[in-house]
Amino acid sequence: MEPVTQTTRVVQITVTDGYDLKGFKGDTPVTFIRAEFNQVVLGDSSKVTVSPEGTTKYNFTSSFEYNQDGGITLDDIAHKPAFLTVTEVLPKEKKQKEEKTLILGQAVVDLLPLLEGESSFEISVPLHPVQGSPLETLRPGVKQSSLDVKVSVGEPLLTSAQVLGGNLLKVTLEAAYSLPESFVPAGTQQNYMVGMQVPSVGEKDYTILFKNGNLKVGGEREPVPRPKKWPIANILAPGANNIPDEFIVGGPYEEEEGELNHPEDREFRNQAECVKKRIVWDLESRCYLDPSAAVSFQKRIADCRLWPVEITRVPLIVVPKGKAAKAEKAEDETLLSFHGVAYVNMVPLLYPGVKRIRGAFHVYPYIDSAVFEKTKCLFSLFRDTGHHNMIHNNKGGINSPLSKPVAKNLKEDKTVKEKDIDGKPRLTDMQAPSLRSQSSDTPLEGETPVTHNPEGQQYLEAGTYIVLEIELDKALVPKRMPEELAERVKEMIPPRPPLTRRRGGAQKAVNDYHLQIKNISKAILDEYHRMFGKEVAKLEHEIDTETLEEQKCQLNYELNCSGKYFAFKEQLKHAVVKIVREKYLRTASFESQEELQTFISELYVFLVDQMHVALNQAMPDDIQGPVPVIQSTSGQLRLFAYEAEVNENYGMAAVYYEERLVREPHNLEHWLDYGAFCLLIEDNVKAQECFRKALSLNESHINSLLLCGILAVLLENYEQAEIFFEDATCLEPTNVIAWTLLGLYYEIQNNDIRMEMAFHEAFKQLQARVLQIPAGKQKSMGNMAGTIENMEEKGKMESNVGPWGTGNNTNNESSSSAVKAEASTDEFVEESSKLQSESREPITMKQSLDPVIGPNTSSMVLKDTTLNKKEASKCQDSPAFLHPPPSSVPQTHTTVFMETIRFLMKVNAVQYVHRVLAHELLCPQGGPSCEYYLVLAQTHLLKKDFAKTEECLQQAAQMDYLNPNVWALKGHLYFLSGNHVEAKACYERTVSFVVDATEMHFIFLRLGLIYLEEKEYEKAKKTYMQACKRSPSCLTWLGVGIACYRLEELTEAEDALSEANALNNYNAEVWAYLALVCLKNGRQLEAEQAYKYTLKLKLKDEVLLAEIHTVQEMVGFGNPSF
């Protein structure tokens, strides 16, 4: 597109044809077309007779000039259509001086394509009939009348830079609902108006005004979809009011961007939009933003997040018109009443890819101080500029700083009446010197700011709100496409190497031949036993040579007759061909018959020799059965690794994780588990390798993307982290954790707007999910009894979740592996917790009538730490607050931050946990809950900070004394601090609950160990057996074996220790107790072997080793060194 240099261009509107026309007088009326734009008549066509078929050719061209320096502007073209009025010329009657005309209909041509870079376009527009027109009563099956129109301009109105950098703003005002009782249709008629200003370049702003709202009584909901209307008065045909292809479609309240979009608001909105009175506009106003104005628009949103949208009403009065004493309605501009304002949060338009916001916004009384506090605006659209000037603005609802007055219809000028016609100064003239600039912080002299607005207060009492939609043609902040993100991820994650090719070779060919020989020999033996098995059993070893030869002949006959002989040949053929190709390297035809015979002889000898080798391997003289090998499952290996983590045996844990990878190298869950283990031991580089390996196996795996993003943040690769998190939100837009982690990333980058966007989307998705599954929650609660009965099956899955209430895989005994959290965030969490402890009231966000503060305003959640004790006490009195359900029971309330905390604890990302805990503390839906203190206690326990852990657990117990996870974590605290008496009491209380704690495995292990220490062997045996039923491991069976040994139940002890040894034959303690059992049973060889392995594996328990030596001396054997 070439740059446009001319300032004036002519826009031509050509009407070529008309279709399905019909007149008042006959089927061949004489018609002409009048073209109008911007309230100016562009011209009339010649009079044309319509054919009997209803078609005609007008070929009528009219035009107007667009001038950059004044006159008709781009804004006029954006929001004003061209009107084409079709008029019928009636035949002259006798004594009639002039021809009589009647209007048939009116067509509307939207000129918006000219602002999209097009220089011409053709369109077929419907002809909307006026009231009483014959076009109204169309017969069924008859098409609507239409006109073919072509719009063209010599050169495009916009340059390439303007097309790329400019934007089009559309504002749709739907209705105002839940009006004050004083709004009644009877009495003085009112003009209901709504206005707002859009920032532009320079001192002036675009003014958008909606007027002539229609007051309706309640009774039914406004229909959807319904057409949007032009903000232009005096349109002749009712159908011409509607903007082509533009409709109000509504939608679920929860998907709106404004206020009143929560589940608790649904009932109020249904009642307000069905029963109560409302004012309906359904108007759409447009505004073109050139590149500089678009930049200013974006900057103003960043500076002032809330924009005021004013609402008011003005009474209509009757003004006498001329000598005929006819009456005309005009506005009494001195009676500006019910002045209110709605605060629209425009920040979502700065979210990447967002082009539209729609929602309901509360109406508040217009008070200068409140408006300035929220919007930094000292300028009232209606009061300070004079609403009369707005009402009579000839621009049809938009007052652009680029606009200049154009010629008006003189006839219309005569009908405009002003109340100050007697020469008194108008209200607007009196107020003109006191106009305030939006950029000024102080009012000018002589102004009296409004501090009380009793009429506007009625909006607040009635709960009035307006439904508004703001839409841009292009997003202010472009969003990266999913394809681009996927490509960037591919660049960062190298593709997996191709699968190893299957390699052949001579040895493999021979091995395959051996395998086929063994299979065929087995099949032949099976056939032999089928035919002669009974006879051989009778004769035993007395079979003579003749009988064997006879059986051989019968067997050959049977194989040939049944076709099995040929099947065996075919089965062997492929293996022989491979030997010919791989060992003898023969792939081409032989040159002579002699060469072929020589090769066949050589091959036959080789095959026979190899056949004997294979038969000797398959049927040796002394057949020994294979040694049974117990293969642990992947889940068992995961449990063993987790046990090693808790016991701080990181080397053994790494062995188990690596064994899982060797077995299933393409299982991404194994790579994620290994990466989480590396995070635990602070090997971030290796953890990143594991997570990226998992992502290379499946580039669409959400958890892999999130973990790669977390590691990128920890390693300060912030650009990569953003790509990972954004890709996750694109692949799964409903993932709450992905949006929350993206918001945390933006918080680290100090990008408040995008942080708010991500948190808002997370809240929105969580709310949508909660609304979709209320029935599912009730069903799961109803099935809880069945879940408890099936604890054994549930216990098998416990190895996949972490201990102590949050499903994490962290090692709560590790001090060296405790991840260092940010000091500032940690300190903030601690201070908040102490404050909560002192006040005994949960910390909540300050609640007020301020529309900014709400669950969707994340910036306020992050920055406002004001305590509202009244709201907190209400929350404390709630039964759900005092007794939240246990973690193993589906919870009825959660937050996006707590869901993210559970995920982070599961993967050992404790650095992130402290940051999210701070958000959970300040979240209006969150706060210091029982689960909050449990998580905080776990983070302190990781660092062996027992004092702070105990403080947190005290707070958690106060909130939910019956939560088994609280007592379980208390038991772990006392166990690790060496207070086994208190630990035993806590563990016993945990086990006695009807509902299990989240992780029972280590509760049983540690409780059983305490019982062994206190020589309560029967209780220890019972406890360890419970653990074996739920999730058997080497440690659980070892506990059973020890208890049985101490109870002198040596047979049961040996069985249990054998199970433990089968699961892990590298446990020195297992070998030690096996040695004791063998010594007591008098089995010298086995006792010596067990003792040998005990020493080889370096048993660390000196007391147990001394006991073995004592028993050896007592029985007189077991130690080869004697």
Disulfide bonds with the S-S distance in Angstrom:
none
